[in-house]
Amino acid sequence: MLIVALPSGPLAANCYVLAPAAGGDCVIVDPGQEAAGQVDKVLSEYGLAPGAVLLTHGHFDHVWSAAEVADGRGVPVHLHAADRGLLTEPAAGVSPEFAVQLSALLGPGPFSEPEHLAEVSDGDVLALAGLEFTVEHTPGHTPGSVVYHLPARGDQPPVLLAGDLVFAGSIGRTDFPGGDPDAMGASLASAVLGRGDDTQILPGHGPATTVGRERATNPYLRDLSS
């Protein structure tokens, strides 16, 4: 399987391009700020055609280029309904202090949704670009946070597109509007600790890791296990 990670924007949010192989269809995950140009280069380099955009949650650094990437190609954008409002009101997902900075950064709006928006729910199985993504609703970072799980494929172990649920050595923050520490703990227990150690974690920020490594070394996960 082809997986290309593209850290993008001032917050270096990871956008991912996934495909069974070069020269076919692909899926784009979390195209945030300044991601569109990088995505275009990857599509050209590998001869890929996007079939869909998947969003792990609604924060601006993960969704900002979703409409730009999807609308020109006529492909749908998938997002949980609980985060849909953040597409048009990005400042609603951050603290009041950060909202002032965000308004200066993004401009006053109004902001619009992608033309083709498809809502996802817990347990959905999305067959896209020759790949199968299972949706798990993982609130805590935002009310509509989800992860997308892909089963093992040949030599490729299972993959967890984790968004801002878990990072290498850390977890997503819960102090923004809509954050919920108790829900985050439950989501981490089911979506991360409930999976096999060989599962590859592709987080929303920072380097890739594995469930086994995080189970053993991530202090937030060790606290859940104790």
C-alpha positions as CSV (number, residue, x, y, z in Angstrom):
1,M,0.0,0.0,0.0
2,L,1.1,3.5,-0.8
3,I,1.0,6.0,2.1
4,V,2.4,9.5,1.8
5,A,2.5,11.9,4.7
6,L,2.4,15.6,4.1
7,P,2.9,17.8,7.2
8,S,1.1,21.1,6.2
9,G,0.5,24.6,7.5
10,P,1.8,26.5,10.6
11,L,0.7,23.7,12.9
12,A,2.3,21.0,10.7
13,A,-0.9,18.9,10.6
14,N,-0.5,15.7,8.8
15,C,-2.3,15.2,5.5
16,Y,-2.2,11.7,4.1
17,V,-2.6,10.3,0.6
18,L,-3.4,6.5,0.6
19,A,-3.7,4.2,-2.3
20,P,-3.4,0.4,-3.0
21,A,-0.5,1.3,-5.4
22,A,0.7,4.1,-7.7
23,G,-1.2,4.7,-10.9
24,G,-4.8,4.4,-9.6
25,D,-7.3,5.8,-7.3
26,C,-6.5,7.2,-3.9
27,V,-8.0,8.7,-0.7
28,I,-6.8,12.0,0.9
29,V,-7.1,12.4,4.6
30,D,-7.1,15.7,6.5
31,P,-6.0,18.3,3.9
32,G,-5.4,21.3,6.1
33,Q,-3.8,24.6,5.6
34,E,-1.4,24.8,2.7
35,A,-2.0,21.2,1.8
36,A,-3.5,21.6,-1.7
37,G,-0.3,22.3,-3.5
38,Q,1.5,19.4,-1.8
39,V,-1.4,17.0,-2.6
40,D,-1.3,18.1,-6.3
41,K,2.4,17.2,-6.5
42,V,1.9,13.8,-5.0
43,L,-1.1,13.0,-7.3
44,S,1.1,14.0,-10.3
45,E,4.2,12.1,-9.1
46,Y,2.4,8.8,-8.4
47,G,-0.3,9.1,-11.2
48,L,-3.1,9.1,-8.7
49,A,-6.8,10.2,-9.0
50,P,-8.6,11.0,-5.7
51,G,-11.9,9.3,-5.0
52,A,-12.7,10.9,-1.7
53,V,-11.5,13.1,1.1
54,L,-11.8,11.8,4.7
55,L,-11.7,14.2,7.7
56,T,-10.9,12.9,11.2
57,H,-12.4,16.0,12.9
58,G,-13.4,19.6,12.1
59,H,-10.5,21.7,13.4
60,F,-9.3,24.2,10.8
61,D,-5.7,22.8,10.6
62,H,-7.1,19.5,9.4
63,V,-9.9,20.7,7.1
64,W,-8.9,24.1,5.6
65,S,-8.1,22.8,2.1
66,A,-10.8,20.1,2.0
67,A,-13.1,22.0,-0.3
68,E,-10.2,23.1,-2.6
69,V,-9.0,19.6,-2.9
70,A,-12.4,18.0,-3.4
71,D,-14.6,20.4,-5.2
72,G,-12.5,20.8,-8.3
73,R,-12.4,17.1,-8.7
74,G,-16.1,16.4,-7.9
75,V,-15.3,14.0,-5.0
76,P,-17.1,13.8,-1.6
77,V,-15.7,15.0,1.7
78,H,-16.5,12.7,4.7
79,L,-17.0,14.1,8.2
80,H,-18.9,13.3,11.4
81,A,-22.1,15.3,11.8
82,A,-21.0,16.6,15.3
83,D,-18.1,18.6,13.8
84,R,-19.9,19.8,10.7
85,G,-20.5,23.3,12.1
86,L,-16.7,23.8,12.4
87,L,-16.4,23.9,8.6
88,T,-18.3,27.2,8.5
89,E,-17.3,28.5,12.0
90,P,-13.7,27.4,12.6
91,A,-13.3,29.8,15.5
92,A,-16.0,27.9,17.4
93,G,-13.6,25.0,17.9
94,V,-10.8,26.9,19.8
95,S,-10.4,29.1,22.9
96,P,-11.6,32.7,22.8
97,E,-8.0,33.9,22.8
98,F,-7.0,31.6,20.0
99,A,-10.2,32.6,18.1
100,V,-8.9,36.2,17.8
101,Q,-5.7,35.0,16.3
102,L,-7.5,32.6,14.0
103,S,-9.8,35.3,12.7
104,A,-6.7,37.3,11.8
105,L,-5.1,34.3,10.2
106,L,-8.1,33.0,8.2
107,G,-10.0,36.2,7.6
108,P,-13.5,37.2,8.6
109,G,-15.4,34.6,6.4
110,P,-18.0,33.6,5.7
111,F,-16.7,30.1,5.2
112,S,-18.5,27.5,3.1
113,E,-18.8,23.7,3.2
114,P,-17.5,21.5,0.4
115,E,-20.0,20.9,-2.4
116,H,-20.4,17.2,-1.7
117,L,-20.4,16.5,2.1
118,A,-21.1,13.0,3.4
119,E,-21.6,12.5,7.1
120,V,-20.0,9.4,8.7
121,S,-21.2,7.5,11.7
122,D,-19.6,5.0,14.1
123,G,-19.3,1.5,12.5
124,D,-19.6,2.8,8.9
125,V,-17.4,0.8,6.4
126,L,-16.3,3.0,3.5
127,A,-15.1,1.2,0.4
128,L,-13.0,3.8,-1.4
129,A,-10.2,3.6,-4.0
130,G,-9.8,-0.1,-3.5
131,L,-9.4,0.3,0.3
132,E,-11.8,-0.4,3.2
133,F,-12.0,2.1,6.0
134,T,-14.0,1.4,9.1
135,V,-15.1,4.5,11.0
136,E,-15.0,4.6,14.8
137,H,-16.5,7.6,16.6
138,T,-13.9,8.8,19.1
139,P,-15.1,12.0,20.9
140,G,-12.9,13.8,23.4
141,H,-10.7,16.1,21.3
142,T,-13.9,17.3,19.5
143,P,-17.4,16.0,19.7
144,G,-17.2,14.6,16.1
145,S,-13.7,13.2,16.1
146,V,-13.4,9.8,14.4
147,V,-10.6,7.4,13.5
148,Y,-10.4,5.4,10.3
149,H,-9.1,1.8,10.5
150,L,-7.8,-0.2,7.6
151,P,-7.2,-4.0,8.0
152,A,-3.9,-5.6,7.3
153,R,-3.1,-5.8,3.6
154,G,-0.3,-8.1,2.4
155,D,2.9,-7.0,4.2
156,Q,1.2,-3.9,5.4
157,P,0.0,-4.2,9.1
158,P,-3.4,-2.6,10.1
159,V,-3.5,1.1,9.9
160,L,-5.2,3.6,12.3
161,L,-5.7,7.1,10.9
162,A,-5.9,8.7,14.3
163,G,-6.3,12.4,13.8
164,D,-5.7,14.2,17.1
165,L,-6.8,11.3,19.3
166,V,-3.2,10.0,19.9
167,F,0.3,11.0,19.0
168,A,3.7,9.5,19.5
169,G,4.1,10.0,23.2
170,S,1.0,12.1,23.8
171,I,-2.7,12.6,23.1
172,G,-5.0,15.3,21.8
173,R,-5.9,18.2,23.9
174,T,-9.3,18.4,25.5
175,D,-9.5,22.0,26.7
176,F,-11.0,23.5,23.6
177,P,-14.7,23.9,23.2
178,G,-16.3,20.5,22.8
179,G,-13.4,18.7,24.5
180,D,-14.2,16.1,27.0
181,P,-11.4,14.4,29.1
182,D,-13.7,11.5,30.1
183,A,-14.8,10.8,26.6
184,M,-11.1,11.0,25.5
185,G,-10.2,8.3,27.9
186,A,-12.9,6.1,26.7
187,S,-12.0,6.7,23.1
188,L,-8.3,6.0,23.7
189,A,-9.2,2.7,25.5
190,S,-11.4,1.4,22.7
191,A,-9.7,2.8,19.6
192,V,-6.1,2.5,20.6
193,L,-5.7,0.1,23.5
194,G,-8.3,-2.2,22.0
195,R,-6.2,-2.9,18.9
196,G,-3.2,-5.1,18.3
197,D,0.3,-3.9,19.0
198,D,1.3,-4.2,15.3
199,T,-1.3,-1.6,14.3
200,Q,0.4,1.4,12.6
201,I,-0.8,4.7,14.0
202,L,-0.8,7.7,11.5
203,P,-1.4,10.7,13.8
204,G,-2.6,14.1,13.0
205,H,0.7,15.7,14.1
206,G,4.2,14.3,14.4
207,P,5.7,10.9,13.4
208,A,4.0,7.6,12.8
209,T,4.0,5.1,15.7
210,T,2.4,1.8,16.7
211,V,-0.1,0.7,19.2
212,G,2.5,-1.5,20.9
213,R,5.0,1.4,21.3
214,E,2.3,3.7,22.7
215,R,0.9,1.1,25.0
216,A,4.4,0.7,26.5
217,T,5.7,4.2,26.5
218,N,2.9,6.8,26.2
219,P,2.2,8.0,29.8
220,Y,-1.4,8.9,29.0
221,L,-2.1,5.4,27.8
222,R,-0.2,3.8,30.7
223,D,-2.4,5.7,33.1
224,L,-5.5,4.2,31.4
225,S,-4.1,0.7,31.7
226,S,-3.2,0.9,35.4
